[in-house]
Amino acid sequence: MSSDESQNAAPSERRDAVREKAQQVKARQSRARLIRRTSLIAVALAFVAVIAVVVTWTVSSSASKPTMSPASGVDGGFVVTDVTGAGVAGDSSAGGLVEGEASTTPETEPTPTSTPTDAPAVDVRVYVDYLSTGSREFQLANMKQLSQWIDDGAATLTYYPVAMLTAKSNGTKYSLRAAGAAACVAQNSPDYFFAFNDALLRQQPEVDSDGLSDDELATLAQATGLDGGKVVRACIEDQSYASWAKAATEQALKELPGTDGVALTGTPMVLVNGTQYVGKLDDPKEFAQFVLTVASDAYYKATPTPTPTPTAP
C-alpha cells in the first residue's frame, strides 16, 4: 500500500471508531430512558392500584354499615316520657292549662295553674337545633311549665332534634353531632332524654365556635345520671346516629309530619296541636296563654253541643 493510501485510511478508521462510540452512547442513553419510563409507569400503576384498594375498602365498609335509626323515634322526634334528672318535677311555679284559676308567685303576674281537666292532652312539638340561640331561649323560659304539664298529663311533648346550623361550628359539625347524641340518649335511656335535651341547651356553645367534642357530649349525658352510661358514651363517640340526624333534618326541611305541606324554616319551631306558635320565645306566660287557647278550642270542638229535647205540649 502506498503512503498516500495509509494516510487516507487513518482518518477513515478514526471516523468509524468515533461513529461506533457515538452509537454505543446513544444506545446506552436509550436503554436508560426506557428503564426510567418503565419505572415511572410501574410506580404510577402501583399508586393507582393502592387508591383502588382504598376506595373499594371504603365503599364496602360504608355499604356494610347501614344508617342506624333510633327505634324510639317517631317521624324524627322523641316523646318525653319522664322529666327525671331535670330537677323540676312538682315545681309549683310552673304554669298550667286550666282557664279561670291562677297561682301567683313573687314578682310575677298570675299564670294559669296546672290542675288536670277532662280536656284532651295538648300536643306540643318542638323542633330544636342545639346551636340555635332561639331554641335555648324557649327551653329556659318554658322548661318548668312544660315539665308540669307532662307530669299532670295536660300535654304531650315531643322534641325533634335537627341540624340546620351544622356549618356554623368551624367544621366540627356540632349541630349534627349534638342531634345524634340526643338520639343516643333517647334510644338507650329515654327517661333522661328531657334532662339531656335541657342540658344541651343550657350549656350551648357559641355560634361559630368548635362546640363540645364527642367526649364532652358523652360526659354531659352521663352527668344527668342516666342508666347505661357506657352504652350511651359509645353511641355518642361513634356518632352512631349522625347520618340519621342529617336525614331527619333534610326531611323536615321538605315537610313536617302531620302537617299539610308545612316545612321547617327555622329553629325553634313550636307546634301546638299543629298550630305554629309565633309569640315571644322567652315569655312563658304568652306561650302558656297560647297553649290554653288552643286547648280550649280543642275541648269545645271535641264536646258536642246538647240537642234540645222537644217537650210535650
Phi, psi and omega in degrees: 000138180285164179296330179293321181292322179296320180293325180286328183287326184299310178298325180296318179294322179296320178296320179295320180294317179296318180297318180295319179295320178297319179296322178295317178297316179298320179295317179297320178296320178296316179297321179296317178297320179296319179295316179297317180297317180295320179296317179297318179297320180296318178297316180298317179297320179295321179296315178298320180296319179297315179300318180298319179296316181297315180298315180300319180294318180296314181296316181294325178294317179295321181292328182278351180243088184293157177297127181272140176236133179294125182295336182280350182279148177232112181055036177087003182238166180232121180284132178283116181261342184201151177252024179305136177088349181271341176070031181232356182300133177079010180290117185287351180275355181287148179280164183225196191235015183259126182284141174096344177249155181210152175232137182253143175235155183304135175064021177227159176279159180300141174231154181303146178277177187245034178290131181299150178230180177277355179292149179296151180299140179280137180267110180251125179236131184235119174267120191232133170249127188285001173250002181276123179294326177295322177297320179294315180301315181295317182296312182297324182284327190246003184303312185297313183287328174298317179298318181294318179297322178294314179301322183275354182074016181278342182210152168253139185236127179232128175257139178242097179291127177231169185229066180282337185253030182302327183278002186254038181215041175057032177086000180275352179057048185299314181304316181294315181292323179292320177296319177296322178296319177299321178295324178299316180291317180300325181283317189260340178210067190301330180295342182253008180298315181301317181295319180289320176303316179294318180295321178300321182280323179292326180255038183293130177285168178289147173297143182070018170255174180290336184076188179280145174284170178297322178297319179291324176297317179295320178296320178297321178295315181294333180292343177285349181088017185296162176276154177065046184301322181294320180294317180296317179299314180299319180298315181291313183291333176276355183053047186299329185246020178295317179295322177297316181298320179296315180294321180295322178294315179299321178293318180297326179289341177272310181193137178275142180296143177076013178240165180266068177083010179286135181243156178288127181244345180182171180233145358282151167245121185244123178245131177242112187051036178088352180264129184283134176276127182238015180277194181291132182287331184258019180242096183294329180293319179294319179293319179298320179293322177297314179297319179299319180295314179296320179295321179295318178299318180295322182294314182289329176289328182277345182258110182291146177283129181300137178272126181301136178268125181300143178252152181291142178295000000 
